[in-house]
Each structure stands twice: as structure tokens, then as C-alpha cells.
Amino acid sequence: MRRIDVGAIREDFPILSTRMNGKPLAYLDNAATSQKPRQVISAISEYYGRYNANIHRGIYKIAEEATEKYIESKSKLARMINAGSSREIIYTRNATESINLVALSWGEANIRRGDHILITEMEHHSNMVPWMVLARRKGAVLDYVRLGKDYNLEMGSLEKELSKNPKIMAFTHASNVLGTVNDARSITTKAHKAGALVLVDGAQSAPHMGVDVRGIGCDLFALSGHKMLGPTGIGALYGKEELLERMEPLLTGGDMIRSVTYESFEWNELPWKFEAGTPNIAGGIALGTAVDYINKVGIGRIRAHEESLTSYAIERMGRIKGVKIFGASDHDANGRAGIVSFAVDGIHPHDVSQIFDGEGIAIRAGHHCAMPLVTQLIKEPALSRMSFYLYNTEEEVDRAVAAIDKVKRTFKL
Ligand SMILES: Cc1ncc(COP(=O)(O)O)c(C=O)c1O
């Protein structure tokens, strides 16, 4: 496979030539949000500057163009994750909203007292709290697949929890803390055999690796546009058409109805049934441009680049005394996403992050919205995290390694 041309890619991202605290910006917080190429930034200003109009309504040229581009972006995303069609792509604000939509709509109609809901111990709060709230409201039971060695999902625990025949299983494709990539297809097959509906949280997988929702076989798949080169405020929920047809919309009002009389109404067809009111038109269109950009570079090549950077980072950081890396120790295709969470012995991650900041390096420090995993299982108050994307370089990893040395020197370790 031809390697990606990181130098050329970096030219497309205006922010990467800026400085932070007087140093060239090394942006290593991609699991939180990605940077945006100028093509995506231009798509937004082009929409507002040249053809801003509401969609589905106006019978005039610019309204038609806006509608066409918005729909086209759904087709692009559908192709990227191998959905059956754009009817299966609902635009939301982010992965969090996509998951909440399912918990509130499907959950409201299908979860009863005593039912089991299954998630895992490695979930982001976005794929945990909506199920906790649903379970509490309905008197249902929320179960967790336990983590074992290297904090990987324990298959024995999965079998045990599935034997309780949960109504739904929701799990992350790739962990935002550990970088673990779960075998979504095999878990989905097992969960389906147990009679569960399956939702995959793809917030950390869709931007970084080839996703094939029909290959996985999942019923629902959630993602965020801003983590995959798109703008904030746009995300998506994929759902199998026959399931979405059966689900009730969460929000109601304009655009999501086919007809209304004073007495009654009829839902619009998919996916519009789930998009009440004027949507994030610019965001949707720009997400389509982000998908184009990823396709142009090639998702397989992006994955290979991140794997190589991750191996390099683990190898270099692994040699530093007092640094502990969390998560799967292997990092092959089924091993680890481009995420490296670490702790420096005796130093709080906020202090680590502050010294990195002074060096122009953006990393994340905290519980990474997975508080139970970090504080109860890993038993750290917080972790530092580097996360990579297509524009990161080995030189940036070298700078991070040097920053860790500086942390140790500063704290005289
Ligand atoms: C695994 C995972 N799921 C869900 C989310 C939520 O994404 P958003 O904040 O865009 O809704 C994140 C964000 O970090 C994540 O890493």
C-alpha cells in the first residue's frame, strides 16, 4: 500500500501551520475532535456565501442546490460505511444525540420493567448514561460486559451477560481511552443470537478505519462528524431501514411529516421522519466534503499511517522509566486505534498536559468521559492521552517524548 503524503495533507489544514505558546502546534487530541481541511472550511462558507437557502422547501435554484448537496452528503456517508442507502442515514448533532435518539425512541417503546440492557465497562459516558437513565426510568437492569487482561472485553463475561437475553446491546467499536478495537462483527452475531438489538458506537472508528455496517450486521451505528474532519454540530445515526420504519421520531414538527390535518398527521418518509425542523444544512454539506477528503486519501491508508505512528509512540514511550501505557499491548489491525493513554508516575496528568501545552503540544488529560473505566477500573484519578490522525508525524511523537522528559525533569523524577 502506498503511504500517505503527510506533507501535502498538512498543507490542507490551516491550523497546522499556526503556533501555540510560541511553538509550532502539534495537535495530538484527535479523539476529542479532529482538525478541518480548507476544503471543509470552504464548503461551509460557500454554502452561506453562494447558495444559502432552506432545504426541501423552495422551488428555486439555490434552494434546490442546497437540498441536492445535503442529500448527496448522506449518500456519500452511506457509501463510506456501506449502509443500504441514504434513507438509513439520520443526521443528528453528534454521536451522543444519535445514541440518545435510540435510547429515548426505541427504548421508550420497547424496554419494560425487568428487561436487561447490555453495555460494556469501556463505554464513553455517551454510551452509558442514556442507558442508565432508560433503565432507571423503566425499572430495567443495566448489565456490563467486564474487562479482563489489558482491559479487553472478557468473552466469558459477554457470554454470561448475553445468556440473560438483553433487549439491546450497545458497545463501542473503538475505545477512546484504551484504543481497543472490538470485533464488532463477532459481538454483533453473538448478541443477535441472544435476541438483542445491536447498537455500535462508532465515534472513534468511523474516522479512522474502514467501517462496513452491513458487514458488521449491527442494527444501529452512531458517529460524530467533527471527529472525522467535519464541522461540529453534525453527526449521524445509521439504522436498518425496517427498524427505522418501526421507530417513532423523537422530535416532531416541520419537515418530518408528510401531511397534517387539524385532526391528524402522517410521518414523512425516511430519513426525514427523524429530522424535525431546519437541520444543520451547512454542517451536513461540509460533512459530505469531509467524506470526500477521507476517500481521496483512502481510509485504509489513514489506518496504516495511524498504526505506524501508534507503534512508534508505544515503542518510544515504552522505553521511558516511570511511564505506563494503558490498553492492548499489541497494536495490529484488530488491536489498537491511534490512541495512547498514559500516566507518568507521581505526576498528575493536568501537570503533564500543562507542560505539553508550553511545548506547543495539545494532548488531553482527564477521565476522557469514561469516568468509571479510568477511576474505578484503571484506578487513576485521570490519564494523559495522545491520539493521532492522518496529518500527524513521527516528529510530533518525538516532541511528545521530549516533553515527557521535560515533565520528569521539572518534577525532578
Ligand atoms: C467512544 C465515544 N463515543 C461517543 C463519543 C461522543 O461523541 P460526541 O461528543 O461527538 O457526541 C465520544 C467522544 O469523545 C467517544 O470517544
The ligand as a MOL file (V3000), in Angstrom:
LIG
                    3D

  0  0  0     0  0            999 V3000
M  V30 BEGIN CTAB
M  V30 COUNTS 16 16 0 0 0
M  V30 BEGIN ATOM
M  V30 1 C -16.2660 6.3800 22.0240 0
M  V30 2 C -17.0160 7.6650 22.0160 0
M  V30 3 N -18.3480 7.6480 21.9700 0
M  V30 4 C -19.0770 8.7650 21.9370 0
M  V30 5 C -18.4750 10.0000 21.9590 0
M  V30 6 C -19.3190 11.2190 21.9490 0
M  V30 7 O -19.0820 11.9990 20.8510 0
M  V30 8 P -19.7400 13.4460 20.7590 0
M  V30 9 O -19.2380 14.2210 21.9340 0
M  V30 10 O -19.2730 13.9770 19.4660 0
M  V30 11 O -21.2020 13.2330 20.8160 0
M  V30 12 C -17.0890 10.0850 22.0120 0
M  V30 13 C -16.4160 11.3940 22.0840 0
M  V30 14 O -15.2820 11.5110 22.5070 0
M  V30 15 C -16.3350 8.8860 22.0400 0
M  V30 16 O -14.9960 8.9150 22.0770 0
M  V30 END ATOM
M  V30 BEGIN BOND
M  V30 1 1 1 2
M  V30 2 1 2 3
M  V30 3 2 2 15
M  V30 4 2 3 4
M  V30 5 1 4 5
M  V30 6 1 5 6
M  V30 7 2 5 12
M  V30 8 1 6 7
M  V30 9 1 7 8
M  V30 10 2 8 9
M  V30 11 1 8 10
M  V30 12 1 8 11
M  V30 13 1 12 13
M  V30 14 1 12 15
M  V30 15 2 13 14
M  V30 16 1 15 16
M  V30 END BOND
M  V30 END CTAB
M  END
